[in-house]
Amino acid sequence: MKAIILFGHGARDARWREPFDRLAGLWRSQHPQVLVELAFLEMMQPSLESAVASLAGDGATQITVVPVFFGQGGHLRNDFPLLLAACQEKFPQIALSATSAVGEDLAVLQAIIDFGARAL
Amino acid sequence: MKAIILFGHGARDARWREPFDRLAGLWRSQHPQVLVELAFLEMMQPSLESAVASLAGDGATQITVVPVFFGQGGHLRNDFPLLLAACQEKFPQIALSATSAVGEDLAVLQAIIDFGARAL
């Protein structure tokens, strides 16, 4: 069974996660056949490992991690591959992969441009 | 003259800013009549104040700041309003306003969902 993890940075303020909760809700309503979990790099739960464990427990066999980050700095270039490799080692029965950051996607950037243009 | 500032967090790794440079390029090609500058909260230049000064020097009279952040945590709820108020005080001739974070926009969230769905 396929699953997706929307992976964010995390923050101290609990309200920071609101758009992530909305993303998970949108995913569930539009792609109900694909399990979804949120996961955070730091300061928020669940961790990537906890999210993978949870999805594995729900029967996922193939998990795609989508980094919900704009830029690809140290967190995505250094920390994230190590974290992903550690998860893969811990859950060898899961086919674990990751996309580039959502900020690399032209359609995401275009939506930001359109948001700015509407605000003028 | 209208202008827009795309305001990001900033990061140590210079490559982190690549999507922001792409955003500015998209803006210039699609909305050439509205000046655009990037600005960063920390670890990258220019600061919000420098960007406002630069646009003011180019003749901008009305500047909209778009926070290119997903969540609204301490940075946007606490630091950003103070920073914006300080800029407004320093440049009283500019009509300075700000939108909500781009992560509050449904079309931006939908673009992220679609990116994830294409990756499966």
gemmi code that builds the backbone of each chain (N, CA, C; Angstrom):
import gemmi

chains = {
    "A": [
        ("MET", (0.844, -1.198, 0.000), (0.000, 0.000, 0.000), (0.880, 1.250, 0.000)),
        ("LYS", (0.481, 2.218, -0.842), (1.265, 3.451, -0.938), (0.905, 4.426, 0.179)),
        ("ALA", (1.913, 5.230, 0.563), (1.682, 6.271, 1.557), (2.585, 7.458, 1.257)),
        ("ILE", (2.219, 8.593, 1.821), (3.009, 9.807, 1.644), (3.240, 10.434, 3.015)),
        ("ILE", (4.422, 10.996, 3.183), (4.714, 11.767, 4.400), (5.025, 13.203, 3.985)),
        ("LEU", (4.289, 14.141, 4.525), (4.558, 15.561, 4.305), (5.464, 16.014, 5.438)),
        ("PHE", (6.691, 16.344, 5.072), (7.761, 16.526, 6.055), (8.119, 18.009, 6.180)),
        ("GLY", (7.878, 18.591, 7.352), (8.152, 20.010, 7.551), (9.253, 20.249, 8.572)),
        ("HIS", (9.627, 21.482, 8.721), (10.712, 21.826, 9.639), (10.292, 21.692, 11.098)),
        ("GLY", (9.103, 22.214, 11.428), (8.690, 22.269, 12.833), (9.037, 23.625, 13.432)),
        ("ALA", (8.332, 23.997, 14.516), (8.560, 25.283, 15.174), (8.057, 25.179, 16.604)),
        ("ARG", (8.460, 26.146, 17.427), (8.033, 26.130, 18.824), (6.537, 26.406, 18.968)),
        ("ASP", (6.035, 27.333, 18.147), (4.633, 27.754, 18.249), (3.730, 26.709, 17.584)),
        ("ALA", (2.834, 26.126, 18.364), (1.982, 25.045, 17.850), (1.156, 25.488, 16.646)),
        ("ARG", (0.830, 26.795, 16.583), (0.009, 27.276, 15.465), (0.746, 27.223, 14.138)),
        ("TRP", (2.071, 27.083, 14.207), (2.876, 27.006, 12.985), (2.431, 25.833, 12.106)),
        ("ARG", (1.903, 24.775, 12.765), (1.590, 23.571, 11.987), (0.248, 23.636, 11.270)),
        ("GLU", (-0.507, 24.705, 11.465), (-1.849, 24.763, 10.867), (-1.876, 24.458, 9.360)),
        ("PRO", (-0.998, 25.089, 8.553), (-1.055, 24.752, 7.115), (-0.696, 23.296, 6.839)),
        ("PHE", (0.114, 22.703, 7.712), (0.452, 21.290, 7.521), (-0.767, 20.409, 7.800)),
        ("ASP", (-1.517, 20.775, 8.834), (-2.755, 20.034, 9.107), (-3.743, 20.191, 7.942)),
        ("ARG", (-3.795, 21.390, 7.363), (-4.669, 21.598, 6.197), (-4.204, 20.747, 5.012)),
        ("LEU", (-2.876, 20.688, 4.829), (-2.337, 19.855, 3.744), (-2.752, 18.399, 3.925)),
        ("ALA", (-2.616, 17.889, 5.148), (-2.986, 16.487, 5.400), (-4.476, 16.284, 5.136)),
        ("GLY", (-5.293, 17.262, 5.537), (-6.731, 17.158, 5.297), (-7.065, 17.167, 3.801)),
        ("LEU", (-6.390, 18.055, 3.058), (-6.602, 18.096, 1.604), (-6.210, 16.763, 0.973)),
        ("TRP", (-5.066, 16.236, 1.429), (-4.609, 14.965, 0.871), (-5.650, 13.860, 1.120)),
        ("ARG", (-6.119, 13.775, 2.366), (-7.076, 12.701, 2.715), (-8.353, 12.810, 1.888)),
        ("SER", (-8.787, 14.051, 1.627), (-10.050, 14.197, 0.886), (-9.857, 13.934, -0.599)),
        ("GLN", (-8.664, 14.195, -1.116), (-8.450, 14.067, -2.562), (-7.803, 12.748, -2.967)),
        ("HIS", (-7.049, 12.152, -2.053), (-6.328, 10.904, -2.376), (-6.536, 9.897, -1.251)),
        ("PRO", (-7.794, 9.525, -0.986), (-8.077, 8.677, 0.179), (-7.450, 7.283, 0.083)),
        ("GLN", (-7.055, 6.873, -1.109), (-6.455, 5.544, -1.254), (-4.976, 5.527, -0.878)),
        ("VAL", (-4.394, 6.707, -0.652), (-2.978, 6.800, -0.282), (-2.885, 7.378, 1.134)),
        ("LEU", (-2.362, 6.580, 2.061), (-2.221, 7.024, 3.458), (-1.342, 8.263, 3.543)),
        ("VAL", (-1.621, 9.123, 4.490), (-0.790, 10.314, 4.669), (-0.485, 10.524, 6.149)),
        ("GLU", (0.749, 10.951, 6.418), (1.145, 11.380, 7.754), (1.979, 12.645, 7.614)),
        ("LEU", (1.927, 13.488, 8.622), (2.875, 14.584, 8.736), (4.091, 14.095, 9.511)),
        ("ALA", (5.229, 14.755, 9.313), (6.405, 14.501, 10.149), (7.225, 15.782, 10.180)),
        ("PHE", (8.007, 15.945, 11.248), (8.758, 17.186, 11.425), (10.207, 16.903, 11.781)),
        ("LEU", (11.082, 17.782, 11.300), (12.521, 17.648, 11.549), (12.850, 17.933, 13.004)),
        ("GLU", (12.246, 18.980, 13.566), (12.554, 19.328, 14.953), (11.425, 20.134, 15.578)),
        ("MET", (11.360, 20.113, 16.867), (10.442, 20.931, 17.677), (8.977, 20.521, 17.570)),
        ("MET", (8.625, 19.587, 16.703), (7.247, 19.099, 16.624), (7.250, 17.600, 16.413)),
        ("GLN", (6.176, 16.982, 16.823), (5.998, 15.540, 16.650), (4.905, 15.285, 15.629)),
        ("PRO", (4.928, 14.144, 14.937), (5.896, 13.045, 15.070), (7.179, 13.308, 14.284)),
        ("SER", (8.213, 12.575, 14.680), (9.458, 12.563, 13.908), (9.234, 11.758, 12.626)),
        ("LEU", (10.203, 11.836, 11.714), (10.092, 11.045, 10.473), (10.014, 9.552, 10.817)),
        ("GLU", (10.833, 9.127, 11.763), (10.835, 7.702, 12.121), (9.485, 7.273, 12.696)),
        ("SER", (8.902, 8.104, 13.552), (7.591, 7.754, 14.124), (6.527, 7.675, 13.043)),
        ("ALA", (6.601, 8.600, 12.074), (5.604, 8.594, 11.001), (5.743, 7.345, 10.136)),
        ("VAL", (6.995, 6.961, 9.850), (7.214, 5.735, 9.058), (6.698, 4.523, 9.833)),
        ("ALA", (6.985, 4.471, 11.128), (6.526, 3.354, 11.957), (5.004, 3.268, 11.954)),
        ("SER", (4.360, 4.427, 12.074), (2.908, 4.459, 12.099), (2.321, 3.954, 10.779)),
        ("LEU", (2.889, 4.429, 9.662), (2.389, 4.003, 8.345), (2.677, 2.524, 8.102)),
        ("ALA", (3.838, 2.058, 8.556), (4.165, 0.625, 8.412), (3.135, -0.202, 9.192)),
        ("GLY", (2.780, 0.273, 10.377), (1.767, -0.414, 11.184), (0.407, -0.431, 10.506)),
        ("ASP", (0.148, 0.577, 9.668), (-1.129, 0.636, 8.936), (-1.082, -0.136, 7.621)),
        ("GLY", (0.057, -0.774, 7.342), (0.134, -1.614, 6.150), (0.819, -0.969, 4.959)),
        ("ALA", (1.426, 0.203, 5.134), (2.128, 0.825, 4.003), (3.361, 0.009, 3.638)),
        ("THR", (3.619, -0.105, 2.346), (4.806, -0.822, 1.870), (5.703, 0.086, 1.038)),
        ("GLN", (5.147, 1.211, 0.617), (5.887, 2.140, -0.253), (5.572, 3.552, 0.236)),
        ("ILE", (6.575, 4.249, 0.736), (6.354, 5.575, 1.322), (7.188, 6.621, 0.593)),
        ("THR", (6.526, 7.672, 0.136), (7.209, 8.801, -0.503), (7.204, 9.974, 0.473)),
        ("VAL", (8.375, 10.500, 0.762), (8.494, 11.639, 1.680), (8.619, 12.917, 0.843)),
        ("VAL", (7.722, 13.868, 1.098), (7.740, 15.145, 0.386), (8.216, 16.237, 1.355)),
        ("PRO", (9.419, 16.768, 1.143), (9.892, 17.852, 2.021), (9.134, 19.149, 1.722)),
        ("VAL", (8.330, 19.569, 2.688), (7.563, 20.811, 2.525), (8.448, 21.954, 3.043)),
        ("PHE", (9.447, 22.257, 2.231), (10.434, 23.303, 2.495), (10.522, 24.139, 1.214)),
        ("PHE", (10.859, 25.405, 1.363), (11.128, 26.191, 0.153), (12.532, 25.889, -0.353)),
        ("GLY", (13.531, 26.313, 0.407), (14.893, 26.169, -0.045), (15.517, 24.863, 0.394)),
        ("GLN", (16.583, 24.483, -0.293), (17.318, 23.283, 0.086), (18.657, 23.719, 0.670)),
        ("GLY", (18.686, 23.893, 1.969), (19.914, 24.266, 2.667), (20.439, 23.079, 3.447)),
        ("GLY", (21.098, 23.368, 4.543), (21.714, 22.322, 5.338), (20.740, 21.258, 5.820)),
        ("HIS", (19.533, 21.673, 6.205), (18.558, 20.704, 6.709), (18.258, 19.641, 5.660)),
        ("LEU", (17.990, 20.066, 4.432), (17.610, 19.077, 3.415), (18.804, 18.403, 2.770)),
        ("ARG", (19.919, 19.130, 2.670), (21.079, 18.547, 1.986), (21.876, 17.627, 2.904)),
        ("ASN", (21.862, 17.909, 4.199), (22.708, 17.142, 5.124), (21.889, 16.291, 6.097)),
        ("ASP", (21.010, 16.948, 6.876), (20.283, 16.225, 7.923), (19.297, 15.210, 7.339)),
        ("PHE", (18.536, 15.645, 6.333), (17.432, 14.821, 5.838), (17.891, 13.496, 5.211)),
        ("PRO", (18.927, 13.485, 4.351), (19.346, 12.193, 3.782), (19.786, 11.199, 4.855)),
        ("LEU", (20.442, 11.705, 5.910), (20.870, 10.813, 6.998), (19.663, 10.236, 7.729)),
        ("LEU", (18.686, 11.105, 7.969), (17.460, 10.690, 8.656), (16.708, 9.639, 7.830)),
        ("LEU", (16.647, 9.893, 6.533), (15.938, 8.979, 5.630), (16.659, 7.623, 5.581)),
        ("ALA", (17.986, 7.674, 5.520), (18.765, 6.425, 5.473), (18.586, 5.628, 6.765)),
        ("ALA", (18.530, 6.335, 7.898), (18.338, 5.646, 9.187), (16.959, 4.988, 9.232)),
        ("CYS", (15.956, 5.678, 8.690), (14.604, 5.095, 8.643), (14.574, 3.871, 7.741)),
        ("GLN", (15.257, 3.980, 6.601), (15.272, 2.850, 5.668), (15.909, 1.624, 6.312)),
        ("GLU", (16.974, 1.880, 7.083), (17.663, 0.774, 7.755), (16.753, 0.135, 8.808)),
        ("LYS", (15.983, 0.965, 9.486), (15.107, 0.475, 10.554), (13.871, -0.234, 10.012)),
        ("PHE", (13.468, 0.145, 8.795), (12.269, -0.463, 8.191), (12.618, -1.003, 6.798)),
        ("PRO", (13.417, -2.080, 6.757), (13.901, -2.567, 5.450), (12.774, -3.087, 4.553)),
        ("GLN", (11.634, -3.413, 5.144), (10.515, -3.945, 4.351), (9.746, -2.852, 3.603)),
        ("ILE", (10.047, -1.574, 3.934), (9.359, -0.440, 3.293), (10.222, 0.111, 2.161)),
        ("ALA", (9.623, 0.380, 1.017), (10.333, 1.093, -0.052), (10.161, 2.588, 0.209)),
        ("LEU", (11.253, 3.196, 0.667), (11.211, 4.578, 1.131), (11.918, 5.471, 0.110)),
        ("SER", (11.256, 6.523, -0.332), (11.902, 7.449, -1.267), (11.500, 8.867, -0.906)),
        ("ALA", (12.183, 9.833, -1.527), (11.886, 11.231, -1.239), (11.878, 12.034, -2.532)),
        ("THR", (11.071, 13.055, -2.562), (11.053, 13.984, -3.691), (12.014, 15.137, -3.368)),
        ("SER", (12.184, 16.039, -4.300), (12.871, 17.301, -4.003), (11.941, 18.159, -3.142)),
        ("ALA", (12.442, 19.273, -2.665), (11.615, 20.172, -1.861), (10.500, 20.764, -2.720)),
        ("VAL", (9.375, 21.036, -2.106), (8.245, 21.585, -2.871), (8.592, 22.946, -3.477)),
        ("GLY", (9.551, 23.662, -2.876), (9.978, 24.950, -3.407), (10.719, 24.846, -4.733)),
        ("GLU", (11.052, 23.614, -5.143), (11.677, 23.400, -6.451), (10.639, 23.279, -7.556)),
        ("ASP", (9.365, 23.164, -7.182), (8.317, 22.908, -8.165), (7.772, 24.216, -8.739)),
        ("LEU", (7.782, 24.317, -10.057), (7.373, 25.562, -10.706), (5.919, 25.914, -10.410)),
        ("ALA", (5.060, 24.900, -10.312), (3.640, 25.183, -10.050), (3.448, 25.754, -8.642)),
        ("VAL", (4.246, 25.285, -7.695), (4.181, 25.844, -6.337), (4.649, 27.299, -6.365)),
        ("LEU", (5.760, 27.547, -7.066), (6.264, 28.930, -7.164), (5.239, 29.827, -7.863)),
        ("GLN", (4.618, 29.300, -8.918), (3.622, 30.101, -9.641), (2.430, 30.443, -8.740)),
        ("ALA", (2.025, 29.509, -7.895), (0.919, 29.782, -6.972), (1.301, 30.903, -6.003)),
        ("ILE", (2.562, 30.962, -5.616), (3.032, 32.038, -4.727), (3.003, 33.383, -5.460)),
        ("ILE", (3.455, 33.369, -6.704), (3.410, 34.591, -7.530), (1.966, 35.080, -7.659)),
        ("ASP", (1.059, 34.163, -7.944), (-0.351, 34.539, -8.135), (-0.953, 35.082, -6.834)),
        ("PHE", (-0.564, 34.495, -5.707), (-1.014, 34.987, -4.407), (-0.553, 36.432, -4.202)),
        ("GLY", (0.715, 36.693, -4.516), (1.242, 38.053, -4.379), (0.522, 39.026, -5.308)),
        ("ALA", (0.283, 38.590, -6.530), (-0.364, 39.479, -7.509), (-1.780, 39.826, -7.069)),
        ("ARG", (-2.495, 38.871, -6.497), (-3.862, 39.146, -6.031), (-3.867, 40.128, -4.859)),
        ("ALA", (-2.757, 40.174, -4.105), (-2.709, 41.008, -2.898), (-2.421, 42.471, -3.199)),
        ("LEU", (-1.964, 42.766, -4.399), (-1.573, 44.160, -4.712), (-2.782, 45.079, -4.806)),
    ],
    "B": [
        ("MET", (4.446, 54.440, -7.234), (4.705, 53.199, -7.966), (4.618, 52.018, -6.989)),
        ("LYS", (3.953, 50.935, -7.437), (3.779, 49.756, -6.590), (5.016, 48.863, -6.613)),
        ("ALA", (5.242, 48.184, -5.492), (6.345, 47.229, -5.419), (5.961, 46.096, -4.483)),
        ("ILE", (6.673, 44.994, -4.621), (6.426, 43.826, -3.777), (7.762, 43.340, -3.213)),
        ("ILE", (7.723, 42.891, -1.981), (8.906, 42.270, -1.376), (8.552, 40.836, -1.011)),
        ("LEU", (9.310, 39.893, -1.538), (9.134, 38.482, -1.193), (10.096, 38.205, -0.038)),
        ("PHE", (9.503, 37.945, 1.122), (10.255, 37.924, 2.383), (10.403, 36.493, 2.885)),
        ("GLY", (11.641, 36.015, 2.941), (11.894, 34.639, 3.381), (12.679, 34.585, 4.675)),
        ("HIS", (12.836, 33.388, 5.199), (13.531, 33.218, 6.471), (15.024, 33.472, 6.352)),
        ("GLY", (15.638, 32.900, 5.303), (17.095, 32.934, 5.189), (17.712, 31.675, 5.770)),
        ("ALA", (18.939, 31.365, 5.338), (19.633, 30.155, 5.809), (21.126, 30.344, 5.604)),
        ("ARG", (21.907, 29.494, 6.266), (23.362, 29.613, 6.132), (23.828, 29.241, 4.722)),
        ("ASP", (23.213, 28.210, 4.147), (23.630, 27.692, 2.843), (23.089, 28.599, 1.736)),
        ("ALA", (24.002, 29.191, 0.967), (23.606, 30.153, -0.076), (22.643, 29.527, -1.084)),
        ("ARG", (22.738, 28.202, -1.270), (21.863, 27.545, -2.262), (20.411, 27.525, -1.821)),
        ("TRP", (20.177, 27.775, -0.529), (18.808, 27.804, -0.004), (17.963, 28.850, -0.716)),
        ("ARG", (18.629, 29.933, -1.174), (17.857, 31.025, -1.761), (17.435, 30.786, -3.214)),
        ("GLU", (17.867, 29.696, -3.823), (17.575, 29.470, -5.245), (16.091, 29.625, -5.597)),
        ("PRO", (15.163, 28.997, -4.857), (13.746, 29.185, -5.230), (13.287, 30.639, -5.079)),
        ("PHE", (13.926, 31.376, -4.164), (13.562, 32.786, -4.001), (14.035, 33.591, -5.213)),
        ("ASP", (15.215, 33.264, -5.708), (15.684, 33.930, -6.929), (14.779, 33.585, -8.113)),
        ("ARG", (14.311, 32.347, -8.157), (13.377, 31.961, -9.239), (12.065, 32.726, -9.105)),
        ("LEU", (11.591, 32.875, -7.850), (10.358, 33.650, -7.619), (10.509, 35.079, -8.133)),
        ("ALA", (11.639, 35.702, -7.791), (11.850, 37.089, -8.236), (11.891, 37.161, -9.760)),
        ("GLY", (12.524, 36.169, -10.383), (12.586, 36.134, -11.848), (11.204, 35.953, -12.467)),
        ("LEU", (10.406, 35.057, -11.888), (9.033, 34.861, -12.385), (8.243, 36.153, -12.255)),
        ("TRP", (8.393, 36.819, -11.085), (7.659, 38.065, -10.874), (8.035, 39.100, -11.935)),
        ("ARG", (9.345, 39.263, -12.154), (9.808, 40.281, -13.123), (9.278, 39.995, -14.521)),
        ("SER", (9.209, 38.720, -14.888), (8.762, 38.412, -16.249), (7.246, 38.549, -16.389)),
        ("GLN", (6.504, 38.325, -15.301), (5.041, 38.326, -15.392), (4.407, 39.648, -14.959)),
        ("HIS", (5.102, 40.386, -14.098), (4.551, 41.652, -13.583), (5.615, 42.748, -13.650)),
        ("PRO", (6.098, 43.036, -14.876), (7.233, 43.962, -14.995), (6.909, 45.384, -14.527)),
        ("GLN", (5.630, 45.708, -14.420), (5.253, 47.066, -13.995), (5.312, 47.230, -12.476)),
        ("VAL", (5.499, 46.123, -11.750), (5.575, 46.176, -10.283), (6.983, 45.744, -9.851)),
        ("LEU", (7.709, 46.666, -9.243), (9.076, 46.365, -8.793), (9.076, 45.210, -7.792)),
        ("VAL", (10.126, 44.423, -7.785), (10.224, 43.313, -6.825), (11.615, 43.272, -6.205)),
        ("GLU", (11.648, 42.971, -4.917), (12.909, 42.701, -4.217), (12.692, 41.495, -3.306)),
        ("LEU", (13.749, 40.747, -3.079), (13.745, 39.731, -2.026), (14.208, 40.384, -0.729)),
        ("ALA", (13.825, 39.807, 0.402), (14.373, 40.223, 1.692), (14.323, 39.017, 2.615)),
        ("PHE", (15.218, 39.020, 3.620), (15.320, 37.851, 4.496), (15.348, 38.270, 5.957)),
        ("LEU", (14.759, 37.422, 6.786), (14.700, 37.689, 8.227), (16.065, 37.574, 8.879)),
        ("GLU", (16.812, 36.547, 8.491), (18.133, 36.350, 9.103), (19.031, 35.519, 8.192)),
        ("MET", (20.301, 35.656, 8.409), (21.344, 34.853, 7.748), (21.527, 35.136, 6.255)),
        ("MET", (20.675, 35.963, 5.666), (20.847, 36.331, 4.253), (20.525, 37.799, 4.069)),
        ("GLN", (21.105, 38.365, 3.051), (20.865, 39.763, 2.700), (20.062, 39.843, 1.402)),
        ("PRO", (19.289, 40.910, 1.192), (19.161, 42.081, 2.051), (18.152, 41.852, 3.168)),
        ("SER", (18.241, 42.700, 4.195), (17.226, 42.737, 5.246), (15.966, 43.393, 4.697)),
        ("LEU", (14.896, 43.309, 5.449), (13.652, 43.966, 5.029), (13.882, 45.472, 4.871)),
        ("GLU", (14.602, 46.050, 5.826), (14.841, 47.500, 5.766), (15.654, 47.886, 4.524)),
        ("SER", (16.676, 47.096, 4.210), (17.472, 47.395, 3.016), (16.635, 47.293, 1.753)),
        ("ALA", (15.747, 46.290, 1.719), (14.908, 46.114, 0.520), (13.941, 47.288, 0.372)),
        ("VAL", (13.366, 47.730, 1.490), (12.457, 48.885, 1.436), (13.224, 50.124, 0.967)),
        ("ALA", (14.433, 50.308, 1.513), (15.247, 51.467, 1.121), (15.555, 51.429, -0.373)),
        ("SER", (15.895, 50.258, -0.858), (16.238, 50.118, -2.273), (15.036, 50.443, -3.162)),
        ("LEU", (13.863, 49.913, -2.776), (12.654, 50.177, -3.575), (12.249, 51.651, -3.487)),
        ("ALA", (12.399, 52.231, -2.289), (12.088, 53.657, -2.138), (12.990, 54.469, -3.071)),
        ("GLY", (14.258, 54.098, -3.133), (15.201, 54.777, -4.028), (14.832, 54.635, -5.486)),
        ("ASP", (14.151, 53.531, -5.812), (13.713, 53.297, -7.199), (12.364, 53.943, -7.482)),
        ("GLY", (11.793, 54.633, -6.477), (10.547, 55.367, -6.733), (9.286, 54.679, -6.245)),
        ("ALA", (9.426, 53.573, -5.514), (8.229, 52.899, -5.002), (7.551, 53.766, -3.947)),
        ("THR", (6.220, 53.779, -3.969), (5.461, 54.539, -2.971), (4.536, 53.626, -2.180)),
        ("GLN", (4.324, 52.424, -2.697), (3.394, 51.482, -2.073), (4.030, 50.096, -2.149)),
        ("ILE", (4.355, 49.534, -1.008), (5.082, 48.251, -0.984), (4.276, 47.209, -0.216)),
        ("THR", (4.047, 46.067, -0.858), (3.374, 44.938, -0.218), (4.419, 43.865, 0.093)),
        ("VAL", (4.482, 43.461, 1.348), (5.437, 42.420, 1.751), (4.703, 41.081, 1.820)),
        ("VAL", (5.212, 40.101, 1.098), (4.620, 38.758, 1.088), (5.539, 37.807, 1.844)),
        ("PRO", (5.127, 37.348, 3.024), (5.958, 36.392, 3.764), (5.927, 35.020, 3.085)),
        ("VAL", (7.064, 34.626, 2.535), (7.162, 33.315, 1.877), (7.571, 32.305, 2.944)),
        ("PHE", (6.605, 32.009, 3.790), (6.736, 31.067, 4.897), (5.535, 30.130, 4.795)),
        ("PHE", (5.685, 28.907, 5.280), (4.513, 28.036, 5.369), (3.712, 28.401, 6.607)),
        ("GLY", (4.256, 28.124, 7.763), (3.509, 28.336, 8.993), (3.731, 29.720, 9.557)),
        ("GLN", (2.803, 30.126, 10.420), (2.938, 31.398, 11.105), (3.256, 31.109, 12.571)),
        ("GLY", (4.517, 31.075, 12.886), (4.947, 30.863, 14.261), (5.513, 32.157, 14.812)),
        ("GLY", (6.479, 32.030, 15.720), (7.047, 33.194, 16.383), (7.639, 34.221, 15.420)),
        ("HIS", (8.312, 33.739, 14.368), (8.930, 34.676, 13.424), (7.895, 35.618, 12.822)),
        ("LEU", (6.789, 35.057, 12.355), (5.801, 35.906, 11.682), (4.873, 36.606, 12.656)),
        ("ARG", (4.583, 35.960, 13.777), (3.630, 36.562, 14.723), (4.293, 37.620, 15.605)),
        ("ASN", (5.592, 37.467, 15.884), (6.260, 38.381, 16.817), (7.310, 39.256, 16.124)),
        ("ASP", (8.305, 38.610, 15.493), (9.423, 39.370, 14.925), (8.978, 40.244, 13.740)),
        ("PHE", (8.195, 39.656, 12.857), (7.874, 40.341, 11.603), (7.073, 41.631, 11.797)),
        ("PRO", (6.010, 41.653, 12.628), (5.267, 42.912, 12.799), (6.153, 44.039, 13.352)),
        ("LEU", (7.085, 43.690, 14.256), (7.997, 44.701, 14.808), (8.911, 45.263, 13.719)),
        ("LEU", (9.398, 44.334, 12.900), (10.299, 44.709, 11.805), (9.576, 45.613, 10.808)),
        ("LEU", (8.348, 45.237, 10.507), (7.547, 46.007, 9.542), (7.248, 47.396, 10.103)),
        ("ALA", (6.907, 47.455, 11.408), (6.603, 48.751, 12.037), (7.838, 49.639, 12.046)),
        ("ALA", (9.000, 49.052, 12.295), (10.248, 49.829, 12.291), (10.526, 50.378, 10.891)),
        ("CYS", (10.267, 49.575, 9.879), (10.465, 50.040, 8.493), (9.492, 51.166, 8.168)),
        ("GLN", (8.257, 51.013, 8.615), (7.254, 52.048, 8.331), (7.649, 53.379, 8.968)),
        ("GLU", (8.211, 53.271, 10.185), (8.642, 54.483, 10.886), (9.812, 55.148, 10.157)),
        ("LYS", (10.674, 54.318, 9.624), (11.869, 54.842, 8.937), (11.539, 55.408, 7.558)),
        ("PHE", (10.472, 54.886, 6.955), (10.082, 55.339, 5.602), (8.617, 55.769, 5.619)),
        ("PRO", (8.318, 56.893, 6.286), (6.908, 57.288, 6.444), (6.231, 57.641, 5.117)),
        ("GLN", (7.033, 57.931, 4.093), (6.450, 58.298, 2.795), (5.958, 57.074, 2.007)),
        ("ILE", (6.314, 55.871, 2.468), (5.921, 54.626, 1.779), (4.680, 54.042, 2.452)),
        ("ALA", (3.701, 53.627, 1.656), (2.565, 52.878, 2.202), (2.977, 51.405, 2.237)),
        ("LEU", (3.242, 50.927, 3.443), (3.811, 49.583, 3.623), (2.734, 48.668, 4.194)),
        ("SER", (2.512, 47.533, 3.554), (1.536, 46.574, 4.086), (2.067, 45.164, 3.901)),
        ("ALA", (1.395, 44.204, 4.528), (1.849, 42.815, 4.425), (0.656, 41.893, 4.238)),
        ("THR", (0.880, 40.825, 3.533), (-0.141, 39.778, 3.378), (0.059, 38.737, 4.477)),
        ("SER", (-0.832, 37.774, 4.545), (-0.589, 36.605, 5.391), (0.513, 35.760, 4.733)),
        ("ALA", (0.963, 34.751, 5.427), (1.988, 33.862, 4.869), (1.431, 33.103, 3.666)),
        ("VAL", (2.295, 32.806, 2.708), (1.819, 32.097, 1.511), (1.247, 30.717, 1.860)),
        ("GLY", (1.688, 30.138, 2.971), (1.177, 28.838, 3.396), (-0.273, 28.873, 3.854)),
        ("GLU", (-0.830, 30.079, 3.979), (-2.253, 30.217, 4.314), (-3.123, 30.150, 3.059)),
        ("ASP", (-2.492, 30.214, 1.887), (-3.253, 30.293, 0.641), (-3.599, 28.894, 0.113)),
        ("LEU", (-4.884, 28.682, -0.126), (-5.337, 27.349, -0.550), (-4.707, 26.925, -1.873)),
        ("ALA", (-4.507, 27.869, -2.787), (-3.932, 27.505, -4.090), (-2.474, 27.050, -3.937)),
        ("VAL", (-1.754, 27.662, -3.000), (-0.376, 27.232, -2.745), (-0.392, 25.819, -2.153)),
        ("LEU", (-1.288, 25.591, -1.191), (-1.384, 24.249, -0.589), (-1.785, 23.218, -1.646)),
        ("GLN", (-2.719, 23.599, -2.521), (-3.152, 22.656, -3.563), (-1.995, 22.312, -4.505)),
        ("ALA", (-1.156, 23.299, -4.821), (-0.004, 23.027, -5.689), (0.940, 22.029, -5.013)),
        ("ILE", (1.056, 22.107, -3.697), (1.900, 21.158, -2.958), (1.299, 19.751, -3.010)),
        ("ILE", (-0.028, 19.680, -2.817), (-0.724, 18.385, -2.912), (-0.511, 17.777, -4.299)),
        ("ASP", (-0.667, 18.601, -5.337), (-0.526, 18.097, -6.713), (0.912, 17.633, -6.983)),
        ("PHE", (1.877, 18.358, -6.423), (3.287, 17.954, -6.555), (3.496, 16.570, -5.931)),
        ("GLY", (2.933, 16.385, -4.731), (3.056, 15.088, -4.064), (2.388, 13.976, -4.857)),
        ("ALA", (1.210, 14.280, -5.388), (0.452, 13.257, -6.128), (1.209, 12.834, -7.395)),
        ("ARG", (1.856, 13.788, -8.061), (2.619, 13.453, -9.277), (3.832, 12.594, -8.950)),
        ("ALA", (4.334, 12.696, -7.718), (5.562, 11.993, -7.333), (5.308, 10.527, -6.991)),
        ("LEU", (4.080, 10.147, -6.780), (3.804, 8.772, -6.320), (4.030, 7.742, -7.425)),
    ],
}
model = gemmi.Model(1)
for chain_id, residues in chains.items():
    chain = gemmi.Chain(chain_id)
    for i, (resn, *xyz) in enumerate(residues, 1):
        res = gemmi.Residue()
        res.name, res.seqid = resn, gemmi.SeqId(i, " ")
        for name, pos in zip(("N", "CA", "C"), xyz):
            atom = gemmi.Atom()
            atom.name, atom.element = name, gemmi.Element(name[0])
            atom.pos, atom.b_iso = gemmi.Position(*pos), 0.0
            res.add_atom(atom)
        chain.add_residue(res)
    model.add_chain(chain)
structure = gemmi.Structure()
structure.add_model(model)
structure.setup_entities()
